[in-house]
Amino acid sequence: MKVALAKQMHEIDKSAVEEYGLPELSLMESAGHRVFEAVKKILGDTAQKSICILAGSGNNGGDALAAARYLSNAGARVKIFLLGNKDHRTASFNVQMKILRGMGLELQQLESDRAWERLQVTLRFSDAVVDGILGTGFNGQLRPGALRLIRLVNATKKIVVSIDIPSGVDADTGAIGEAAMNAVCTVALGLPKVGHYVCPGASFVGKLIVDNIGLPADLLNEEIHQTLVDDELAQTFLPNRPRDAHKGTCGRILIVAGSRGMTGAATLAAMSAMKVGAGLVTLATPESLNPIYEVKLTEVMTAPLDEVKIGIIGGDKATEKILNLAEKVDAILLGPGLGREHETSELVRKVVATVDKPLILDADAIYAFNGHADELKTCKQIPILTPHLGELSALLDIPVDKLRPALVPEVRRAAQAYRAVIVAKCETTVIGYPNGEIFISPLGNSAMASGGCGDVLSGAIAGLMKQTPFAPLTGVWLHGTAGNFAADENAEGLIATDVMNHLPAAIKKLRAIGYQNS
């Protein structure tokens, strides 16, 4: 499924009307009915339920008025309040108003103190609220009336169903102004929007329902360069393993990781590569730490590297050994727990510039390129970087508070500028490719805010490099699914090992999806 920007969705709606002859009112009717169905499902039944309808002056408000009619016809006691400039009302909005007035329903314009008082009383006794105030056209700061209305509704803690996107959330960035409607459910019209998935806006969406509202399928598949990593897409990621497979054909992976005090990161990465089906995994690690891994890792081979300090690698001898090991493998992961000593960062940059093998750079290997990001363009193959927001912020020299609301365009820009695949980890994983394509994965959960979960992801991607051309996307899907399985069992007590141990179950689920749809 594509993920639209507000302008792209507007163009789709416009094309549906102008090129396909689909009446705007027809789309509004479909949207209203879908919102009605969402409210009915939440409440169980709408008969005799009190529903407060909030409508702005645009087509988002018109959708709310259409929903009001369906709710009233189903026996709900509907109270309708209008906000916004009367002169900005669309023709379709005015049609919906005329129909409701013909039905004898009262529409209150929120202008006078008396109207606001009536709204407060209505909210107090409402079973649910339909939010059709702003929609996807909002960006920047809320006007005083909208801010007052959103704060008033949020204070009541009522069930809110938002149309398209909660009022106050920027559809393109997930940014919010001074407030945003706190929805229990959001009905996205046509396609989901970036703001549904990126925080802080994503925290206000509640359950997300996507409905195409009858838009022509061809329009929804046009050249939109953001795609949701959902089950339908994921089933295409991992080919079936042939009967004559052996460990050599399933991937020889070299992982350069670990330093004094950071042995766990290397262990998690190496074992995660094994858990996703890599055939042979070799961990190259500081010589003094090698005995630890000889005990901890049964299935993973180890290769001790020369140290510049106890537990810290660097220098020509270690570099040369890594390059020799690299000749015999299918992919190389550098970085988990590797350390940030000057000598280590130099080693990383030299290895990256020299090897002609698929590369995954995580954690401290990404740190090595802070101030040297342009050197990524010299890689002989397109590298895969797996930064969290802090690491991406440092690499791009953009403060996190500036990066977050521009996450999608900045990931796209970085992937193109540095000729790299960027797997940006936050509450939603955003994957950018050098050709400008963006993939968005909402899988995972807040319990995964635990040390080591990123090492599991980088190890999983590395372990998949020989098995699929879609290793970054497959790794993200498996990691998020495994994290959800782990959270079901452990809630906030989840640790990275739990995620790692659920990777095989995630693979089984992926296979089952493909089987069901075959």
Secondary structure, DSSP 8 states (H G I E B T S, - for coil): -B-B-HHHHHHHHHHHHHTT---HHHHHHHHHHHHHHHHHHHHS--TT-EEEEEE-SSHHHHHHHHHHHHHHHTT-EEEEEE-S-GGG--HHHHHHHHHHHHTT--EEETTSHHHHHHHHHHHHT-SEEEEESSGGG--S---HHHHHHHHHHHHHT--EEEESS-TTB-TTT--BSS-----SEEEEESS-BGGGTSTTGGGGT-EEEEE-TT--HHHHTSS--EEE--HHHHTTTS----TT--TTTT-EEEEE---TT-HHHHHHHHHHHHHTT-SEEEEEEEGGGHHHHHHH-SSSEEEEE-EEETTEE-HHHHHHHHHHHHTT-SEEEE-TT----HHHHHHHHHHHHH--S-EEE-THHHHTTTT-GGGGGG-SS--EE--BHHHHHHHHT--HHHHGGGHHHHHHHHHHHTT-EEEEBSSSEEEE-TTS-EEEE----GGG-STTHHHHHHHHHHHHTTT-TTHHHHHHHHHHHHHHHHHHHHGGG--HHHHHHTHHHHHHHHHHHHHHT-
